[in-house]
Each structure stands twice: as C-alpha cells, then as structure tokens.
C-alpha cells in the first residue's frame, strides 16, 4: 500500500485537491455540461449522465480510495473553489513507484492551458513528494489536444498499444503510452514549476 502524501496542490491559477462531499454539485454541472466533448475519449463519460446523488457516492468512493492508498483522484478547481474546471489523478495502476496521470477538462474551460498546468503540477508532485520513479500518460492517437500535452512536457512516446481499448462505438481502439522517468525529470524544466503542496492535515509540504 502506497499512501499518497499530497492531498492539495496550489498552482498559479488552479487548486488541485482530493474531492470532498460538497463537490458533488460542481462535479455534476461540469460533467453533464461536457458530455459531448468527453464521450469520444473518456470511457466513463459514455455512462453519463448520472444523478447528483450518484455523484455523491462517486466522490465518497474517490475519497475512500485516496485515504486507503488505492488511487489518488483529484478535482481541478479555480482558486475560489467556485467551479470544477476538470479532473486529474496520480492513478495507482501501472506498478510500484509509478503512476499514470489522467485528465479531463470542463468544456467551458478548454483551450486555456489548464490541463497542461495541472499535469506539470502532478509531475513535480509525483517526483519531488511522492518519490516516484516513472510517470505515464495514456491517450487515444486521435485525441490531438490530449496527446499534445505529454509531447509539450517532454514525455517520450514509448509505444502504441494496438486494440487496447474501445472507442465510443464499442470498436477496438489503440492507446498511446507516453512516459517520463526520474532521470528524464532531473533535466526537465518542469522542476522549476511553482506550486505549494499540502498533506491530509493541511500542513504544507516542503519541496
């Protein structure tokens, strides 16, 4: 069990944190308003829309997994926490000392660099605080905005897994695997990313 140390991250424009019960309405509005945007690329969006009560259960599951070290799912909020801009995570599904970063953005906020800002913050957090050895991003080859992010941030395209997923029509679809190792990170400009991080008690973590 690898318990996440980081519960809250503050960047220049964003607050990235573990979900709380009061976030259910914000999540519901962000997801239901973005379904046409998300469905082609995000498998869980194909099961939406769900009722707000279901979102409450979803958030409870996320929090439980976070606290137990099973997964680290974060919401991306504006600094005032008035709106959910999107979601991300350091997903515990690719092996020891490694995480996969996933991300989605509320359609109202696309094209403003928020996903890139969030990924930069999670990469630095992953290597500097969580002491990871490897970070991956996986995306569909046809999702051009998504694949630009790892390329822009210096990830290497290691492989494309053939027929590894399914598309919106249920047909086999390929998955690109982008990776950044600790040695890659040591020479990356991501190291200079300005952020503040906090643990589950709200104490600031020295970086």
Buried (B, 14 or more C-beta within 10 A) or exposed (E): EBEBBBBBBBBEBBBBBBBEEEBBEBBBBBBBBBBEBBBBBBEEBBEBEBEEEBBBEBBEBBBEBBEEEBBBBBBBBBEEBEBBBBBBBBBBEBEEEBBBBBBBBBBBBBEEBBBBBBBBBBBBBBBBBBEBBBBBBBBBEEEEEBBEBBEEBBBEBEEEEEEBBEBEEEEEBBBBBBBBBBEBBEEBEBEEBEBEBBBBEEEEBEE
